[in-house]
Amino acid sequence: MRLVRSDEQLIIALKQGDERAFVELVERHQTLMLRVARRYVGTAAVAEEVVQETWLGVLSGLDRFEGRASLKTWIFRILTNRAITRAEREGRVVPFSSLAGDDDAPAVDPDRFRPEGEQWAGGWRQFPPSWDELPEERLLARETLALLGEAIAALPSRQHVVILMRDIEGWSSDEVCQALEISEANQRVLLHRARSKVRRVLESYLEPEPVVM
């Protein structure tokens, strides 16, 4: 079983020209890098070019890495900057740090809340259904997981990247903010919107009729 090296060990090895260290780094991050780059640029081929440019930037910039962020977030910051530059060239990009134009739709259907003038205005009219009683086999069924993947893939780019990093890759909110150079507030809003949309899709499939109060 191969030992997993720490950031510090990898950086030392890379500076010493250890090709195995570079292969290890690529194995850790290449798949996610391609997925993130693809959300910015027009084709998979261009995303691959962006990732290749990122690796060149990582190798040439090792001496400037100060360790104030993790090696992972530093790599993805280089990636997103290069992807944005490439996307700007294609006329595709909206600044990631801006929420404008991403999606102004409410995260939860307003009809699920009591309107002004009613008792408990602003409270739930329709509670989100609980999935606690659903068989685990149904939640983990291939069809359900496929639907989940489709719902995430259909998200706007910024929401897709944030939920991908947070909920699929297990990054912390701080790591996401550092990698994407966004504020904690922006990260929180993007994640909330993404999770709400994915939940809506699954809700329609698992429990078509919400509980009406």
KAZI-V833195 format. One record per residue. N is the residue number from 1. RES is the residue in one small letter. SS is DSSP state (@ for helix, = for strand, . for the rest). OMEGA is omega in degrees with one decimal (NA if undefined). Layout:
N,RES,SS,OMEGA  N,RES,SS,OMEGA
This chain:
1,m,.,-177.4  2,r,.,178.0  3,l,.,177.0  4,v,.,-177.2  5,r,.,177.3  6,s,.,176.3  7,d,@,-176.8  8,e,@,179.5  9,q,@,179.6  10,l,@,-178.9  11,i,@,178.1  12,i,@,-179.2  13,a,@,179.5  14,l,@,179.5  15,k,@,178.1  16,q,.,178.0  17,g,.,-179.0  18,d,.,-178.0  19,e,@,180.0  20,r,@,177.6  21,a,@,178.8  22,f,@,177.7  23,v,@,179.1  24,e,@,179.7  25,l,@,178.8  26,v,@,179.4  27,e,@,-179.0  28,r,@,-164.2  29,h,@,-171.4  30,q,@,-175.7  31,t,@,179.1  32,l,@,178.6  33,m,@,178.8  34,l,@,-179.6  35,r,@,179.6  36,v,@,-179.3  37,a,@,-177.3  38,r,@,179.0  39,r,.,179.8  40,y,.,-169.2  41,v,.,-168.5  42,g,.,-175.0  43,t,.,177.0  44,a,@,180.0  45,a,@,178.1  46,v,@,177.3  47,a,@,177.8  48,e,@,177.9  49,e,@,179.1  50,v,@,179.7  51,v,@,177.6  52,q,@,177.7  53,e,@,179.2  54,t,@,179.6  55,w,@,176.1  56,l,@,178.5  57,g,@,178.1  58,v,@,-177.4  59,l,@,-178.7  60,s,@,-176.3  61,g,.,-177.0  62,l,@,-178.6  63,d,@,-179.3  64,r,@,179.6  65,f,.,-173.6  66,e,.,177.7  67,g,.,178.5  68,r,.,170.5  69,a,.,176.5  70,s,.,177.8  71,l,@,179.7  72,k,@,-177.7  73,t,@,176.6  74,w,@,179.2  75,i,@,-177.0  76,f,@,173.8  77,r,@,175.5  78,i,@,-179.4  79,l,@,-176.3  80,t,@,177.3  81,n,@,178.9  82,r,@,178.0  83,a,@,178.1  84,i,@,178.3  85,t,@,179.8  86,r,@,179.9  87,a,@,176.8  88,e,@,177.5  89,r,@,179.1  90,e,@,-178.4  91,g,.,-172.8  92,r,.,-160.4  93,v,.,165.0  94,v,.,-178.2  95,p,.,-175.3  96,f,.,-176.4  97,s,.,-179.7  98,s,.,176.8  99,l,.,-176.4  100,a,.,176.3  101,g,.,-179.4  102,d,.,179.2  103,d,.,-178.9  104,d,.,-179.9  105,a,.,178.0  106,p,.,-178.7  107,a,.,179.1  108,v,.,-179.6  109,d,.,-178.6  110,p,@,-180.0  111,d,@,179.5  112,r,@,-179.9  113,f,=,178.9  114,r,.,-177.7  115,p,.,174.7  116,e,.,179.4  117,g,.,176.6  118,e,.,172.9  119,q,.,-177.5  120,w,.,179.4  121,a,.,-178.7  122,g,.,177.3  123,g,.,-179.0  124,w,=,165.0  125,r,.,179.4  126,q,=,179.8  127,f,=,172.0  128,p,.,-179.0  129,p,.,175.6  130,s,.,178.3  131,w,.,-176.7  132,d,.,-176.2  133,e,.,-178.9  134,l,.,177.6  135,p,.,179.7  136,e,@,-179.3  137,e,@,-179.9  138,r,@,179.6  139,l,@,-176.6  140,l,.,-179.7  141,a,.,-177.7  142,r,@,-179.5  143,e,@,179.1  144,t,@,-179.8  145,l,@,177.5  146,a,@,177.8  147,l,@,176.9  148,l,@,178.7  149,g,@,178.8  150,e,@,-179.9  151,a,@,178.7  152,i,@,-179.6  153,a,@,-177.2  154,a,.,-178.8  155,l,.,169.7  156,p,.,-169.1  157,s,@,-175.2  158,r,@,176.5  159,q,@,179.8  160,h,@,-177.3  161,v,@,-177.4  162,v,@,-179.3  163,i,@,176.7  164,l,@,-179.3  165,m,@,-174.4  166,r,@,-167.7  167,d,@,179.9  168,i,@,-178.7  169,e,.,175.9  170,g,.,177.7  171,w,.,172.9  172,s,.,178.6  173,s,@,179.7  174,d,@,178.6  175,e,@,179.5  176,v,@,179.7  177,c,@,179.4  178,q,@,-177.3  179,a,@,-175.9  180,l,@,-179.7  181,e,.,175.7  182,i,.,-180.0  183,s,.,176.5  184,e,@,179.7  185,a,@,178.6  186,n,@,179.4  187,q,@,-177.6  188,r,@,179.9  189,v,@,179.9  190,l,@,-179.6  191,l,@,179.7  192,h,@,179.5  193,r,@,-178.9  194,a,@,-179.0  195,r,@,-178.6  196,s,@,179.8  197,k,@,178.9  198,v,@,178.5  199,r,@,179.7  200,r,@,179.7  201,v,@,-179.6  202,l,@,178.0  203,e,@,-178.5  204,s,@,-178.3  205,y,@,-173.9  206,l,@,-175.0  207,e,.,-172.4  208,p,.,-176.3  209,e,.,177.0  210,p,.,179.7  211,v,=,-179.5  212,v,=,-178.9  213,m,.,NA
